[in-house]
Amino acid sequence: MSKMIAFNDNYSDDSTDAGFTFTFFCDKCSEGYKTRFIASKTYKKRGLFDNIGKIASAAGSLASSHGLGTAGRAGADVMGSKFEGQSPAWHKEHEAAFEEAQNEARGHFHRCPRCQKWVCDNDWNPEASLCVDDAPLESVEVAAARADKMKRDIEKKAEETTVFTGEIDQRQAICPKCGKPAGQGKFCNNCGAPMGMPKCPTCGAQNPPGARFCSECGGKI
């Protein structure tokens, strides 16, 4: 059997005894293109001979009861051994199918004249006739640069923004009755006196708890 030489060595042979198909891959992204299935003509003939062999074997088994089965079984064995592995005809079909598959797949790839890689349409720059590694697409690079700049601007803005940490000095109200810190409730934690806003006896304005002088008129509370 002669050695098959591909236009692109990055391929897989998915052929079986029933037929032939191949998958060629992009040298950059490894995206594959699978060629159409080509049925094997020798496989169809093999199926016919296999059926004949089964009939001959059955006839030999039947004849053996009368002492006449040795020749029939020998013929079946010869026919069975003939199809062990692939025949030269099958290999010839295989080579022809490989050439046809290459012609089919070659139209879906481009060879970069600079790096010699075979790439798919997604990795090809048609304007420069080079792969995108050697000649990046301008629209893609502009979009990527814009997105990268936007990301950096967002991160910079976030770093400059003052974030609330929850650390606030809390001033406790002084109970007007006992003169001690009363806590944050409506009643003093020490004496139980109500912590409502006291009214100024002079002008009637409400003042914060613990205030000794009115914030409106300055009168003593």
Secondary structure, 3 states (H helix, E strand, C coil): CCCCCCCCCCEEECCECCEECEEEECCCCCCEEECCCEECHHHHHHHHHHHHHHHHHHHHHHHHCCCCCHHHHHHHHHHHHCCCCCCHHHHHHHHHHHHHHHHHHHCCCEECCCCCCEECHHHEECCCCEECCCCCCHHHHHHHHHHHHHHHHHHHHHHHCCCCCCCCCCCCCECCCCCCECCCCCECCCCCCECCCCECCCCCCECCCCCCECCCCCCEC
